[in-house]
Amino acid sequence: MTTYKAFIEEVEGLEIPSPFFTKENKLYKVNEKSGLEEYVSRQVPYITKCFDDFEKNNVQYELKWFNEGKV
Protein backbone atom coordinates (compact mmCIF):
# COMPACT_ATOMS: atom_id res chain seq x y z
CA MET A 1 0.00 0.00 0.00
CA THR A 2 1.37 3.39 -1.03
CA THR A 3 0.99 6.54 1.03
CA TYR A 4 -0.50 9.60 -0.59
CA LYS A 5 2.65 11.62 0.15
CA ALA A 6 4.88 9.07 -1.64
CA PHE A 7 2.48 9.00 -4.58
CA ILE A 8 2.52 12.81 -4.93
CA GLU A 9 6.33 12.83 -4.83
CA GLU A 10 6.37 10.24 -7.66
CA VAL A 11 4.01 12.16 -9.97
CA GLU A 12 5.31 15.63 -9.16
CA GLY A 13 6.37 17.81 -12.08
CA LEU A 14 3.86 17.53 -14.92
CA GLU A 15 0.74 19.72 -14.84
CA ILE A 16 -2.67 18.84 -16.26
CA PRO A 17 -2.95 20.55 -19.66
CA SER A 18 -5.46 23.25 -20.52
CA PRO A 19 -8.56 23.30 -20.76
CA PHE A 20 -8.58 20.86 -17.79
CA PHE A 21 -8.11 21.98 -14.19
CA THR A 22 -8.62 20.70 -10.66
CA LYS A 23 -10.93 22.10 -8.02
CA GLU A 24 -11.84 20.52 -4.66
CA ASN A 25 -9.85 17.39 -5.65
CA LYS A 26 -12.05 16.85 -8.74
CA LEU A 27 -11.25 17.23 -12.43
CA TYR A 28 -13.06 19.86 -14.49
CA LYS A 29 -12.86 21.15 -18.06
CA VAL A 30 -13.59 24.63 -19.40
CA ASN A 31 -15.99 24.48 -22.35
CA GLU A 32 -14.32 26.54 -25.08
CA LYS A 33 -17.61 27.69 -26.64
CA SER A 34 -19.59 28.64 -23.55
CA GLY A 35 -16.72 29.25 -21.09
CA LEU A 36 -18.54 27.18 -18.45
CA GLU A 37 -16.92 24.60 -16.17
CA GLU A 38 -17.81 20.97 -16.94
CA TYR A 39 -17.37 18.19 -14.38
CA VAL A 40 -15.17 15.38 -15.77
CA SER A 41 -14.07 13.06 -12.94
CA ARG A 42 -14.44 12.62 -9.18
CA GLN A 43 -10.74 11.76 -8.92
CA VAL A 44 -7.89 13.86 -10.23
CA PRO A 45 -5.57 11.97 -12.58
CA TYR A 46 -1.86 12.70 -12.28
CA ILE A 47 0.38 12.79 -15.33
CA THR A 48 3.44 10.57 -14.93
CA LYS A 49 4.83 10.65 -18.48
CA CYS A 50 4.37 12.74 -21.60
CA PHE A 51 4.97 11.34 -25.09
CA ASP A 52 5.33 13.89 -27.90
CA ASP A 53 5.11 12.41 -31.42
CA PHE A 54 6.55 15.04 -33.74
CA GLU A 55 5.87 13.05 -36.91
CA LYS A 56 2.12 12.82 -36.27
CA ASN A 57 1.83 16.12 -34.33
CA ASN A 58 0.36 14.20 -31.41
CA VAL A 59 0.81 14.28 -27.61
CA GLN A 60 -0.07 11.35 -25.36
CA TYR A 61 -0.01 11.14 -21.57
CA GLU A 62 0.40 8.31 -19.07
CA LEU A 63 -1.93 8.86 -16.10
CA LYS A 64 -2.15 7.47 -12.56
CA TRP A 65 -4.81 7.78 -9.88
CA PHE A 66 -4.58 7.32 -6.14
CA ASN A 67 -7.65 5.75 -4.53
CA GLU A 68 -8.00 4.16 -1.10
CA GLY A 69 -4.27 3.58 -0.76
CA LYS A 70 -3.86 2.01 -4.20
CA VAL A 71 -2.25 3.42 -7.33
mmJSON file of the N, C-alpha and C atoms, coordinates in Angstrom:
{"data_MODEL":{"atom_site":{
"group_PDB":["ATOM","ATOM","ATOM","ATOM","ATOM","ATOM","ATOM","ATOM","ATOM","ATOM","ATOM","ATOM","ATOM","ATOM","ATOM","ATOM","ATOM","ATOM","ATOM","ATOM","ATOM","ATOM","ATOM","ATOM","ATOM","ATOM","ATOM","ATOM","ATOM","ATOM","ATOM","ATOM","ATOM","ATOM","ATOM","ATOM","ATOM","ATOM","ATOM","ATOM","ATOM","ATOM","ATOM","ATOM","ATOM","ATOM","ATOM","ATOM","ATOM","ATOM","ATOM","ATOM","ATOM","ATOM","ATOM","ATOM","ATOM","ATOM","ATOM","ATOM","ATOM","ATOM","ATOM","ATOM","ATOM","ATOM","ATOM","ATOM","ATOM","ATOM","ATOM","ATOM","ATOM","ATOM","ATOM","ATOM","ATOM","ATOM","ATOM","ATOM","ATOM","ATOM","ATOM","ATOM","ATOM","ATOM","ATOM","ATOM","ATOM","ATOM","ATOM","ATOM","ATOM","ATOM","ATOM","ATOM","ATOM","ATOM","ATOM","ATOM","ATOM","ATOM","ATOM","ATOM","ATOM","ATOM","ATOM","ATOM","ATOM","ATOM","ATOM","ATOM","ATOM","ATOM","ATOM","ATOM","ATOM","ATOM","ATOM","ATOM","ATOM","ATOM","ATOM","ATOM","ATOM","ATOM","ATOM","ATOM","ATOM","ATOM","ATOM","ATOM","ATOM","ATOM","ATOM","ATOM","ATOM","ATOM","ATOM","ATOM","ATOM","ATOM","ATOM","ATOM","ATOM","ATOM","ATOM","ATOM","ATOM","ATOM","ATOM","ATOM","ATOM","ATOM","ATOM","ATOM","ATOM","ATOM","ATOM","ATOM","ATOM","ATOM","ATOM","ATOM","ATOM","ATOM","ATOM","ATOM","ATOM","ATOM","ATOM","ATOM","ATOM","ATOM","ATOM","ATOM","ATOM","ATOM","ATOM","ATOM","ATOM","ATOM","ATOM","ATOM","ATOM","ATOM","ATOM","ATOM","ATOM","ATOM","ATOM","ATOM","ATOM","ATOM","ATOM","ATOM","ATOM","ATOM","ATOM","ATOM","ATOM","ATOM","ATOM","ATOM","ATOM","ATOM","ATOM","ATOM","ATOM","ATOM","ATOM","ATOM","ATOM"],
"id":[1,2,3,4,5,6,7,8,9,10,11,12,13,14,15,16,17,18,19,20,21,22,23,24,25,26,27,28,29,30,31,32,33,34,35,36,37,38,39,40,41,42,43,44,45,46,47,48,49,50,51,52,53,54,55,56,57,58,59,60,61,62,63,64,65,66,67,68,69,70,71,72,73,74,75,76,77,78,79,80,81,82,83,84,85,86,87,88,89,90,91,92,93,94,95,96,97,98,99,100,101,102,103,104,105,106,107,108,109,110,111,112,113,114,115,116,117,118,119,120,121,122,123,124,125,126,127,128,129,130,131,132,133,134,135,136,137,138,139,140,141,142,143,144,145,146,147,148,149,150,151,152,153,154,155,156,157,158,159,160,161,162,163,164,165,166,167,168,169,170,171,172,173,174,175,176,177,178,179,180,181,182,183,184,185,186,187,188,189,190,191,192,193,194,195,196,197,198,199,200,201,202,203,204,205,206,207,208,209,210,211,212,213],
"type_symbol":["N","C","C","N","C","C","N","C","C","N","C","C","N","C","C","N","C","C","N","C","C","N","C","C","N","C","C","N","C","C","N","C","C","N","C","C","N","C","C","N","C","C","N","C","C","N","C","C","N","C","C","N","C","C","N","C","C","N","C","C","N","C","C","N","C","C","N","C","C","N","C","C","N","C","C","N","C","C","N","C","C","N","C","C","N","C","C","N","C","C","N","C","C","N","C","C","N","C","C","N","C","C","N","C","C","N","C","C","N","C","C","N","C","C","N","C","C","N","C","C","N","C","C","N","C","C","N","C","C","N","C","C","N","C","C","N","C","C","N","C","C","N","C","C","N","C","C","N","C","C","N","C","C","N","C","C","N","C","C","N","C","C","N","C","C","N","C","C","N","C","C","N","C","C","N","C","C","N","C","C","N","C","C","N","C","C","N","C","C","N","C","C","N","C","C","N","C","C","N","C","C","N","C","C","N","C","C","N","C","C","N","C","C"],
"label_atom_id":["N","CA","C","N","CA","C","N","CA","C","N","CA","C","N","CA","C","N","CA","C","N","CA","C","N","CA","C","N","CA","C","N","CA","C","N","CA","C","N","CA","C","N","CA","C","N","CA","C","N","CA","C","N","CA","C","N","CA","C","N","CA","C","N","CA","C","N","CA","C","N","CA","C","N","CA","C","N","CA","C","N","CA","C","N","CA","C","N","CA","C","N","CA","C","N","CA","C","N","CA","C","N","CA","C","N","CA","C","N","CA","C","N","CA","C","N","CA","C","N","CA","C","N","CA","C","N","CA","C","N","CA","C","N","CA","C","N","CA","C","N","CA","C","N","CA","C","N","CA","C","N","CA","C","N","CA","C","N","CA","C","N","CA","C","N","CA","C","N","CA","C","N","CA","C","N","CA","C","N","CA","C","N","CA","C","N","CA","C","N","CA","C","N","CA","C","N","CA","C","N","CA","C","N","CA","C","N","CA","C","N","CA","C","N","CA","C","N","CA","C","N","CA","C","N","CA","C","N","CA","C","N","CA","C","N","CA","C","N","CA","C","N","CA","C","N","CA","C"],
"label_alt_id":[null,null,null,null,null,null,null,null,null,null,null,null,null,null,null,null,null,null,null,null,null,null,null,null,null,null,null,null,null,null,null,null,null,null,null,null,null,null,null,null,null,null,null,null,null,null,null,null,null,null,null,null,null,null,null,null,null,null,null,null,null,null,null,null,null,null,null,null,null,null,null,null,null,null,null,null,null,null,null,null,null,null,null,null,null,null,null,null,null,null,null,null,null,null,null,null,null,null,null,null,null,null,null,null,null,null,null,null,null,null,null,null,null,null,null,null,null,null,null,null,null,null,null,null,null,null,null,null,null,null,null,null,null,null,null,null,null,null,null,null,null,null,null,null,null,null,null,null,null,null,null,null,null,null,null,null,null,null,null,null,null,null,null,null,null,null,null,null,null,null,null,null,null,null,null,null,null,null,null,null,null,null,null,null,null,null,null,null,null,null,null,null,null,null,null,null,null,null,null,null,null,null,null,null,null,null,null,null,null,null,null,null,null],
"label_comp_id":["MET","MET","MET","THR","THR","THR","THR","THR","THR","TYR","TYR","TYR","LYS","LYS","LYS","ALA","ALA","ALA","PHE","PHE","PHE","ILE","ILE","ILE","GLU","GLU","GLU","GLU","GLU","GLU","VAL","VAL","VAL","GLU","GLU","GLU","GLY","GLY","GLY","LEU","LEU","LEU","GLU","GLU","GLU","ILE","ILE","ILE","PRO","PRO","PRO","SER","SER","SER","PRO","PRO","PRO","PHE","PHE","PHE","PHE","PHE","PHE","THR","THR","THR","LYS","LYS","LYS","GLU","GLU","GLU","ASN","ASN","ASN","LYS","LYS","LYS","LEU","LEU","LEU","TYR","TYR","TYR","LYS","LYS","LYS","VAL","VAL","VAL","ASN","ASN","ASN","GLU","GLU","GLU","LYS","LYS","LYS","SER","SER","SER","GLY","GLY","GLY","LEU","LEU","LEU","GLU","GLU","GLU","GLU","GLU","GLU","TYR","TYR","TYR","VAL","VAL","VAL","SER","SER","SER","ARG","ARG","ARG","GLN","GLN","GLN","VAL","VAL","VAL","PRO","PRO","PRO","TYR","TYR","TYR","ILE","ILE","ILE","THR","THR","THR","LYS","LYS","LYS","CYS","CYS","CYS","PHE","PHE","PHE","ASP","ASP","ASP","ASP","ASP","ASP","PHE","PHE","PHE","GLU","GLU","GLU","LYS","LYS","LYS","ASN","ASN","ASN","ASN","ASN","ASN","VAL","VAL","VAL","GLN","GLN","GLN","TYR","TYR","TYR","GLU","GLU","GLU","LEU","LEU","LEU","LYS","LYS","LYS","TRP","TRP","TRP","PHE","PHE","PHE","ASN","ASN","ASN","GLU","GLU","GLU","GLY","GLY","GLY","LYS","LYS","LYS","VAL","VAL","VAL"],
"label_asym_id":["A","A","A","A","A","A","A","A","A","A","A","A","A","A","A","A","A","A","A","A","A","A","A","A","A","A","A","A","A","A","A","A","A","A","A","A","A","A","A","A","A","A","A","A","A","A","A","A","A","A","A","A","A","A","A","A","A","A","A","A","A","A","A","A","A","A","A","A","A","A","A","A","A","A","A","A","A","A","A","A","A","A","A","A","A","A","A","A","A","A","A","A","A","A","A","A","A","A","A","A","A","A","A","A","A","A","A","A","A","A","A","A","A","A","A","A","A","A","A","A","A","A","A","A","A","A","A","A","A","A","A","A","A","A","A","A","A","A","A","A","A","A","A","A","A","A","A","A","A","A","A","A","A","A","A","A","A","A","A","A","A","A","A","A","A","A","A","A","A","A","A","A","A","A","A","A","A","A","A","A","A","A","A","A","A","A","A","A","A","A","A","A","A","A","A","A","A","A","A","A","A","A","A","A","A","A","A","A","A","A","A","A","A"],
"label_entity_id":["1","1","1","1","1","1","1","1","1","1","1","1","1","1","1","1","1","1","1","1","1","1","1","1","1","1","1","1","1","1","1","1","1","1","1","1","1","1","1","1","1","1","1","1","1","1","1","1","1","1","1","1","1","1","1","1","1","1","1","1","1","1","1","1","1","1","1","1","1","1","1","1","1","1","1","1","1","1","1","1","1","1","1","1","1","1","1","1","1","1","1","1","1","1","1","1","1","1","1","1","1","1","1","1","1","1","1","1","1","1","1","1","1","1","1","1","1","1","1","1","1","1","1","1","1","1","1","1","1","1","1","1","1","1","1","1","1","1","1","1","1","1","1","1","1","1","1","1","1","1","1","1","1","1","1","1","1","1","1","1","1","1","1","1","1","1","1","1","1","1","1","1","1","1","1","1","1","1","1","1","1","1","1","1","1","1","1","1","1","1","1","1","1","1","1","1","1","1","1","1","1","1","1","1","1","1","1","1","1","1","1","1","1"],
"label_seq_id":[1,1,1,2,2,2,3,3,3,4,4,4,5,5,5,6,6,6,7,7,7,8,8,8,9,9,9,10,10,10,11,11,11,12,12,12,13,13,13,14,14,14,15,15,15,16,16,16,17,17,17,18,18,18,19,19,19,20,20,20,21,21,21,22,22,22,23,23,23,24,24,24,25,25,25,26,26,26,27,27,27,28,28,28,29,29,29,30,30,30,31,31,31,32,32,32,33,33,33,34,34,34,35,35,35,36,36,36,37,37,37,38,38,38,39,39,39,40,40,40,41,41,41,42,42,42,43,43,43,44,44,44,45,45,45,46,46,46,47,47,47,48,48,48,49,49,49,50,50,50,51,51,51,52,52,52,53,53,53,54,54,54,55,55,55,56,56,56,57,57,57,58,58,58,59,59,59,60,60,60,61,61,61,62,62,62,63,63,63,64,64,64,65,65,65,66,66,66,67,67,67,68,68,68,69,69,69,70,70,70,71,71,71],
"pdbx_PDB_ins_code":[null,null,null,null,null,null,null,null,null,null,null,null,null,null,null,null,null,null,null,null,null,null,null,null,null,null,null,null,null,null,null,null,null,null,null,null,null,null,null,null,null,null,null,null,null,null,null,null,null,null,null,null,null,null,null,null,null,null,null,null,null,null,null,null,null,null,null,null,null,null,null,null,null,null,null,null,null,null,null,null,null,null,null,null,null,null,null,null,null,null,null,null,null,null,null,null,null,null,null,null,null,null,null,null,null,null,null,null,null,null,null,null,null,null,null,null,null,null,null,null,null,null,null,null,null,null,null,null,null,null,null,null,null,null,null,null,null,null,null,null,null,null,null,null,null,null,null,null,null,null,null,null,null,null,null,null,null,null,null,null,null,null,null,null,null,null,null,null,null,null,null,null,null,null,null,null,null,null,null,null,null,null,null,null,null,null,null,null,null,null,null,null,null,null,null,null,null,null,null,null,null,null,null,null,null,null,null,null,null,null,null,null,null],
"Cartn_x":[0.839,0.0,0.891,0.602,1.371,0.719,1.55,0.989,0.745,-0.169,-0.504,0.704,1.47,2.648,3.678,3.933,4.881,4.367,3.072,2.478,2.653,2.392,2.521,3.973,4.924,6.334,6.692,6.093,6.37,5.835,4.651,4.01,4.257,5.052,5.309,6.038,5.629,6.373,5.531,4.665,3.864,2.478,2.047,0.745,-0.312,-1.551,-2.673,-2.826,-2.9,-2.95,-4.293,-4.254,-5.457,-6.288,-7.576,-8.556,-8.982,-8.24,-8.577,-7.964,-8.633,-8.11,-8.722,-8.109,-8.619,-9.215,-10.266,-10.926,-11.577,-11.283,-11.84,-11.546,-10.327,-9.852,-10.727,-11.284,-12.049,-11.505,-11.74,-11.25,-12.381,-12.103,-13.065,-12.442,-13.299,-12.864,-13.615,-12.935,-13.59,-14.088,-15.4,-15.988,-15.542,-14.888,-14.318,-15.389,-16.553,-17.609,-18.361,-18.767,-19.586,-18.762,-17.536,-16.717,-17.113,-18.058,-18.536,-17.668,-17.641,-16.919,-17.771,-17.138,-17.814,-17.12,-17.893,-17.368,-16.913,-15.703,-15.169,-15.006,-14.37,-14.067,-14.05,-14.449,-14.443,-13.055,-12.118,-10.738,-9.824,-8.83,-7.888,-6.827,-6.668,-5.573,-4.272,-3.176,-1.865,-1.051,-0.42,0.38,1.742,2.147,3.443,4.439,3.948,4.826,4.109,4.9,4.367,5.117,4.379,4.969,4.582,5.568,5.33,5.776,4.822,5.108,5.165,6.367,6.548,6.096,6.242,5.873,4.365,3.576,2.121,1.488,2.324,1.835,0.812,1.251,0.365,1.05,0.29,0.814,-0.039,0.622,-0.074,0.468,-0.38,-0.01,-0.243,0.629,0.402,-0.139,-1.259,-1.932,-1.938,-1.972,-2.154,-3.162,-3.877,-4.809,-4.421,-4.767,-4.575,-5.951,-6.338,-7.651,-7.566,-7.955,-8.005,-6.681,-5.571,-4.266,-3.68,-4.345,-3.862,-3.605,-2.568,-2.246,-2.843],
"Cartn_y":[-1.174,0.0,1.246,2.163,3.395,4.513,5.381,6.54,7.633,8.496,9.601,10.506,10.751,11.62,11.027,9.728,9.069,9.114,8.941,8.999,10.386,11.433,12.811,13.108,12.622,12.827,12.149,10.982,10.237,10.961,11.548,12.156,13.655,14.197,15.629,16.085,17.223,17.808,18.151,17.261,17.529,18.031,19.117,19.719,19.195,19.215,18.844,19.933,19.547,20.554,21.27,22.46,23.249,22.556,22.553,23.301,22.597,21.583,20.864,21.561,21.427,21.977,21.219,21.366,20.696,21.715,21.268,22.099,21.158,21.357,20.517,19.039,18.742,17.389,16.652,17.402,16.845,17.445,16.754,17.229,17.902,19.093,19.863,20.261,20.676,21.152,22.441,23.398,24.628,24.424,24.58,24.481,25.69,25.446,26.536,27.439,26.892,27.694,28.546,27.922,28.644,29.273,28.754,29.254,28.706,27.762,27.182,26.002,25.747,24.602,23.342,22.255,20.975,19.949,19.236,18.191,17.018,16.486,15.383,14.121,14.244,13.059,13.388,12.415,12.618,12.462,11.897,11.761,12.481,13.13,13.859,12.891,12.785,11.968,12.764,12.062,12.697,12.208,13.13,12.794,12.315,11.12,10.574,10.633,10.585,10.654,11.393,12.032,12.744,12.272,11.826,11.344,12.302,12.906,13.892,13.296,12.984,12.408,13.535,13.92,15.037,14.69,13.447,13.046,13.146,12.798,12.824,14.042,14.939,16.119,15.719,14.857,14.204,14.149,14.394,14.285,13.275,12.341,11.346,11.408,11.071,11.135,9.79,9.449,8.311,8.878,8.342,8.86,7.824,8.322,7.469,8.133,7.299,7.777,7.173,7.847,7.324,7.214,5.984,5.754,4.708,5.073,4.161,3.434,4.145,3.577,2.782,2.766,2.012,2.969,2.634,3.417,2.705],
"Cartn_z":[0.0,0.0,0.0,-0.878,-1.027,-0.234,0.348,1.029,0.001,0.312,-0.593,-0.803,0.246,0.152,-0.814,-0.731,-1.636,-3.072,-3.244,-4.58,-5.189,-4.436,-4.925,-5.3,-4.507,-4.833,-6.158,-6.42,-7.662,-8.894,-8.794,-9.968,-10.078,-9.181,-9.161,-10.432,-10.966,-12.077,-13.297,-13.729,-14.916,-14.525,-15.129,-14.84,-15.808,-15.385,-16.256,-17.307,-18.599,-19.664,-19.736,-20.277,-20.517,-21.592,-21.544,-20.762,-19.473,-19.011,-17.788,-16.582,-15.434,-14.185,-13.025,-11.845,-10.655,-9.706,-9.023,-8.02,-7.02,-5.729,-4.664,-4.901,-5.364,-5.651,-6.672,-7.622,-8.735,-10.027,-11.145,-12.431,-13.201,-13.713,-14.494,-15.824,-16.747,-18.062,-18.37,-18.983,-19.399,-20.821,-21.017,-22.348,-23.156,-24.291,-25.085,-25.697,-26.021,-26.643,-25.631,-24.522,-23.548,-22.421,-22.183,-21.094,-19.729,-19.702,-18.448,-18.024,-16.712,-16.166,-16.338,-16.795,-16.939,-16.058,-15.249,-14.38,-15.246,-14.977,-15.766,-14.924,-13.735,-12.939,-11.454,-10.632,-9.179,-8.593,-9.369,-8.921,-9.909,-9.381,-10.226,-10.735,-12.058,-12.582,-12.505,-12.321,-12.283,-13.466,-14.166,-15.331,-14.857,-15.32,-14.934,-16.084,-17.319,-18.483,-19.602,-20.449,-21.599,-22.839,-23.847,-25.091,-26.212,-26.849,-27.903,-29.232,-30.118,-31.424,-32.452,-32.813,-33.74,-35.154,-35.555,-36.91,-37.148,-36.132,-36.273,-35.605,-35.045,-34.334,-33.271,-32.354,-31.412,-30.041,-28.973,-27.611,-26.854,-26.173,-25.362,-23.942,-22.972,-21.57,-20.899,-19.946,-19.073,-17.77,-17.297,-16.101,-14.985,-13.744,-12.563,-11.644,-10.888,-9.877,-8.556,-7.481,-6.136,-5.497,-5.112,-4.535,-3.443,-2.257,-1.098,-0.896,-0.998,-0.758,-1.901,-3.041,-4.203,-5.361,-6.14,-7.332,-8.531],
"occupancy":[1.0,1.0,1.0,1.0,1.0,1.0,1.0,1.0,1.0,1.0,1.0,1.0,1.0,1.0,1.0,1.0,1.0,1.0,1.0,1.0,1.0,1.0,1.0,1.0,1.0,1.0,1.0,1.0,1.0,1.0,1.0,1.0,1.0,1.0,1.0,1.0,1.0,1.0,1.0,1.0,1.0,1.0,1.0,1.0,1.0,1.0,1.0,1.0,1.0,1.0,1.0,1.0,1.0,1.0,1.0,1.0,1.0,1.0,1.0,1.0,1.0,1.0,1.0,1.0,1.0,1.0,1.0,1.0,1.0,1.0,1.0,1.0,1.0,1.0,1.0,1.0,1.0,1.0,1.0,1.0,1.0,1.0,1.0,1.0,1.0,1.0,1.0,1.0,1.0,1.0,1.0,1.0,1.0,1.0,1.0,1.0,1.0,1.0,1.0,1.0,1.0,1.0,1.0,1.0,1.0,1.0,1.0,1.0,1.0,1.0,1.0,1.0,1.0,1.0,1.0,1.0,1.0,1.0,1.0,1.0,1.0,1.0,1.0,1.0,1.0,1.0,1.0,1.0,1.0,1.0,1.0,1.0,1.0,1.0,1.0,1.0,1.0,1.0,1.0,1.0,1.0,1.0,1.0,1.0,1.0,1.0,1.0,1.0,1.0,1.0,1.0,1.0,1.0,1.0,1.0,1.0,1.0,1.0,1.0,1.0,1.0,1.0,1.0,1.0,1.0,1.0,1.0,1.0,1.0,1.0,1.0,1.0,1.0,1.0,1.0,1.0,1.0,1.0,1.0,1.0,1.0,1.0,1.0,1.0,1.0,1.0,1.0,1.0,1.0,1.0,1.0,1.0,1.0,1.0,1.0,1.0,1.0,1.0,1.0,1.0,1.0,1.0,1.0,1.0,1.0,1.0,1.0,1.0,1.0,1.0,1.0,1.0,1.0],
"B_iso_or_equiv":[0.0,0.0,0.0,0.0,0.0,0.0,0.0,0.0,0.0,0.0,0.0,0.0,0.0,0.0,0.0,0.0,0.0,0.0,0.0,0.0,0.0,0.0,0.0,0.0,0.0,0.0,0.0,0.0,0.0,0.0,0.0,0.0,0.0,0.0,0.0,0.0,0.0,0.0,0.0,0.0,0.0,0.0,0.0,0.0,0.0,0.0,0.0,0.0,0.0,0.0,0.0,0.0,0.0,0.0,0.0,0.0,0.0,0.0,0.0,0.0,0.0,0.0,0.0,0.0,0.0,0.0,0.0,0.0,0.0,0.0,0.0,0.0,0.0,0.0,0.0,0.0,0.0,0.0,0.0,0.0,0.0,0.0,0.0,0.0,0.0,0.0,0.0,0.0,0.0,0.0,0.0,0.0,0.0,0.0,0.0,0.0,0.0,0.0,0.0,0.0,0.0,0.0,0.0,0.0,0.0,0.0,0.0,0.0,0.0,0.0,0.0,0.0,0.0,0.0,0.0,0.0,0.0,0.0,0.0,0.0,0.0,0.0,0.0,0.0,0.0,0.0,0.0,0.0,0.0,0.0,0.0,0.0,0.0,0.0,0.0,0.0,0.0,0.0,0.0,0.0,0.0,0.0,0.0,0.0,0.0,0.0,0.0,0.0,0.0,0.0,0.0,0.0,0.0,0.0,0.0,0.0,0.0,0.0,0.0,0.0,0.0,0.0,0.0,0.0,0.0,0.0,0.0,0.0,0.0,0.0,0.0,0.0,0.0,0.0,0.0,0.0,0.0,0.0,0.0,0.0,0.0,0.0,0.0,0.0,0.0,0.0,0.0,0.0,0.0,0.0,0.0,0.0,0.0,0.0,0.0,0.0,0.0,0.0,0.0,0.0,0.0,0.0,0.0,0.0,0.0,0.0,0.0,0.0,0.0,0.0,0.0,0.0,0.0],
"pdbx_formal_charge":[null,null,null,null,null,null,null,null,null,null,null,null,null,null,null,null,null,null,null,null,null,null,null,null,null,null,null,null,null,null,null,null,null,null,null,null,null,null,null,null,null,null,null,null,null,null,null,null,null,null,null,null,null,null,null,null,null,null,null,null,null,null,null,null,null,null,null,null,null,null,null,null,null,null,null,null,null,null,null,null,null,null,null,null,null,null,null,null,null,null,null,null,null,null,null,null,null,null,null,null,null,null,null,null,null,null,null,null,null,null,null,null,null,null,null,null,null,null,null,null,null,null,null,null,null,null,null,null,null,null,null,null,null,null,null,null,null,null,null,null,null,null,null,null,null,null,null,null,null,null,null,null,null,null,null,null,null,null,null,null,null,null,null,null,null,null,null,null,null,null,null,null,null,null,null,null,null,null,null,null,null,null,null,null,null,null,null,null,null,null,null,null,null,null,null,null,null,null,null,null,null,null,null,null,null,null,null,null,null,null,null,null,null],
"auth_seq_id":[1,1,1,2,2,2,3,3,3,4,4,4,5,5,5,6,6,6,7,7,7,8,8,8,9,9,9,10,10,10,11,11,11,12,12,12,13,13,13,14,14,14,15,15,15,16,16,16,17,17,17,18,18,18,19,19,19,20,20,20,21,21,21,22,22,22,23,23,23,24,24,24,25,25,25,26,26,26,27,27,27,28,28,28,29,29,29,30,30,30,31,31,31,32,32,32,33,33,33,34,34,34,35,35,35,36,36,36,37,37,37,38,38,38,39,39,39,40,40,40,41,41,41,42,42,42,43,43,43,44,44,44,45,45,45,46,46,46,47,47,47,48,48,48,49,49,49,50,50,50,51,51,51,52,52,52,53,53,53,54,54,54,55,55,55,56,56,56,57,57,57,58,58,58,59,59,59,60,60,60,61,61,61,62,62,62,63,63,63,64,64,64,65,65,65,66,66,66,67,67,67,68,68,68,69,69,69,70,70,70,71,71,71],
"auth_comp_id":["MET","MET","MET","THR","THR","THR","THR","THR","THR","TYR","TYR","TYR","LYS","LYS","LYS","ALA","ALA","ALA","PHE","PHE","PHE","ILE","ILE","ILE","GLU","GLU","GLU","GLU","GLU","GLU","VAL","VAL","VAL","GLU","GLU","GLU","GLY","GLY","GLY","LEU","LEU","LEU","GLU","GLU","GLU","ILE","ILE","ILE","PRO","PRO","PRO","SER","SER","SER","PRO","PRO","PRO","PHE","PHE","PHE","PHE","PHE","PHE","THR","THR","THR","LYS","LYS","LYS","GLU","GLU","GLU","ASN","ASN","ASN","LYS","LYS","LYS","LEU","LEU","LEU","TYR","TYR","TYR","LYS","LYS","LYS","VAL","VAL","VAL","ASN","ASN","ASN","GLU","GLU","GLU","LYS","LYS","LYS","SER","SER","SER","GLY","GLY","GLY","LEU","LEU","LEU","GLU","GLU","GLU","GLU","GLU","GLU","TYR","TYR","TYR","VAL","VAL","VAL","SER","SER","SER","ARG","ARG","ARG","GLN","GLN","GLN","VAL","VAL","VAL","PRO","PRO","PRO","TYR","TYR","TYR","ILE","ILE","ILE","THR","THR","THR","LYS","LYS","LYS","CYS","CYS","CYS","PHE","PHE","PHE","ASP","ASP","ASP","ASP","ASP","ASP","PHE","PHE","PHE","GLU","GLU","GLU","LYS","LYS","LYS","ASN","ASN","ASN","ASN","ASN","ASN","VAL","VAL","VAL","GLN","GLN","GLN","TYR","TYR","TYR","GLU","GLU","GLU","LEU","LEU","LEU","LYS","LYS","LYS","TRP","TRP","TRP","PHE","PHE","PHE","ASN","ASN","ASN","GLU","GLU","GLU","GLY","GLY","GLY","LYS","LYS","LYS","VAL","VAL","VAL"],
"auth_asym_id":["A","A","A","A","A","A","A","A","A","A","A","A","A","A","A","A","A","A","A","A","A","A","A","A","A","A","A","A","A","A","A","A","A","A","A","A","A","A","A","A","A","A","A","A","A","A","A","A","A","A","A","A","A","A","A","A","A","A","A","A","A","A","A","A","A","A","A","A","A","A","A","A","A","A","A","A","A","A","A","A","A","A","A","A","A","A","A","A","A","A","A","A","A","A","A","A","A","A","A","A","A","A","A","A","A","A","A","A","A","A","A","A","A","A","A","A","A","A","A","A","A","A","A","A","A","A","A","A","A","A","A","A","A","A","A","A","A","A","A","A","A","A","A","A","A","A","A","A","A","A","A","A","A","A","A","A","A","A","A","A","A","A","A","A","A","A","A","A","A","A","A","A","A","A","A","A","A","A","A","A","A","A","A","A","A","A","A","A","A","A","A","A","A","A","A","A","A","A","A","A","A","A","A","A","A","A","A","A","A","A","A","A","A"],
"auth_atom_id":["N","CA","C","N","CA","C","N","CA","C","N","CA","C","N","CA","C","N","CA","C","N","CA","C","N","CA","C","N","CA","C","N","CA","C","N","CA","C","N","CA","C","N","CA","C","N","CA","C","N","CA","C","N","CA","C","N","CA","C","N","CA","C","N","CA","C","N","CA","C","N","CA","C","N","CA","C","N","CA","C","N","CA","C","N","CA","C","N","CA","C","N","CA","C","N","CA","C","N","CA","C","N","CA","C","N","CA","C","N","CA","C","N","CA","C","N","CA","C","N","CA","C","N","CA","C","N","CA","C","N","CA","C","N","CA","C","N","CA","C","N","CA","C","N","CA","C","N","CA","C","N","CA","C","N","CA","C","N","CA","C","N","CA","C","N","CA","C","N","CA","C","N","CA","C","N","CA","C","N","CA","C","N","CA","C","N","CA","C","N","CA","C","N","CA","C","N","CA","C","N","CA","C","N","CA","C","N","CA","C","N","CA","C","N","CA","C","N","CA","C","N","CA","C","N","CA","C","N","CA","C","N","CA","C","N","CA","C","N","CA","C","N","CA","C","N","CA","C"],
"pdbx_PDB_model_num":[1,1,1,1,1,1,1,1,1,1,1,1,1,1,1,1,1,1,1,1,1,1,1,1,1,1,1,1,1,1,1,1,1,1,1,1,1,1,1,1,1,1,1,1,1,1,1,1,1,1,1,1,1,1,1,1,1,1,1,1,1,1,1,1,1,1,1,1,1,1,1,1,1,1,1,1,1,1,1,1,1,1,1,1,1,1,1,1,1,1,1,1,1,1,1,1,1,1,1,1,1,1,1,1,1,1,1,1,1,1,1,1,1,1,1,1,1,1,1,1,1,1,1,1,1,1,1,1,1,1,1,1,1,1,1,1,1,1,1,1,1,1,1,1,1,1,1,1,1,1,1,1,1,1,1,1,1,1,1,1,1,1,1,1,1,1,1,1,1,1,1,1,1,1,1,1,1,1,1,1,1,1,1,1,1,1,1,1,1,1,1,1,1,1,1,1,1,1,1,1,1,1,1,1,1,1,1,1,1,1,1,1,1]
}}}
